Amino acid sequence: MEKDCILKIKGDVAYRRSFDGTLVAVSPESDKILTLNESAAELWSLIDGKCSVAEIIAKFKDSFDFKDEAESALAENDVIEIIDKFLEKQLVEII
């Protein structure tokens, strides 16, 4: 996945955010259910069909206060890993 790719949530994916900040998403295409913790749910909310992966990473990193560049780089790798999982579970698609 390139950082200039634009992502969107697939139209047939059902999801709901819980009162505790977690989110549950299911793709009827794959019959996979994914429960997202609060930070992954925040990442999910940034996938709008308009922002590139690089923009999503930047917005996500802006939401948190990282202590140094190493921590920021680790967060970027985590975001890419989570997005890859969303793609693998057929919850989002590249447009």
C-alpha positions, 0 to 999 in steps of 0.5 A, spaced: 500 500 500 502 506 497 501 512 502 498 516 496 492 511 496 485 514 498 481 509 503 474 508 504 470 504 508 466 499 504 459 500 503 456 494 505 460 494 512 456 495 518 460 498 524 458 501 531 461 505 536 460 503 543 460 508 549 467 506 551 470 508 545 471 501 542 468 500 535 465 493 532 465 492 524 463 486 520 464 485 513 459 481 510 463 479 504 468 476 509 464 474 515 470 477 519 468 481 525 473 486 528 473 489 535 477 495 535 480 499 541 479 506 542 485 508 538 484 504 532 477 506 532 479 513 532 483 511 526 477 508 523 474 515 523 479 518 519 478 513 513 473 518 509 474 516 502 478 523 501 484 523 505 490 519 503 494 514 507 499 519 509 494 524 511 490 519 515 497 518 518 498 525 519 491 527 522 492 520 527 499 523 529 496 530 531 491 527 535 496 524 540 502 527 544 508 523 542 515 524 546 520 524 540 521 522 533 522 514 535 515 514 538 512 518 532 515 513 527 513 507 531 506 510 531 506 511 523 508 503 523 502 501 527 497 505 523 500 502 517 499 495 520 492 497 522 490 499 515 493 493 512 489 489 517 482 493 515 484 491 508 485 484 509 479 483 513 475 487 507 473 492 511 476 498 507 478 499 500 483 503 496 479 508 491 
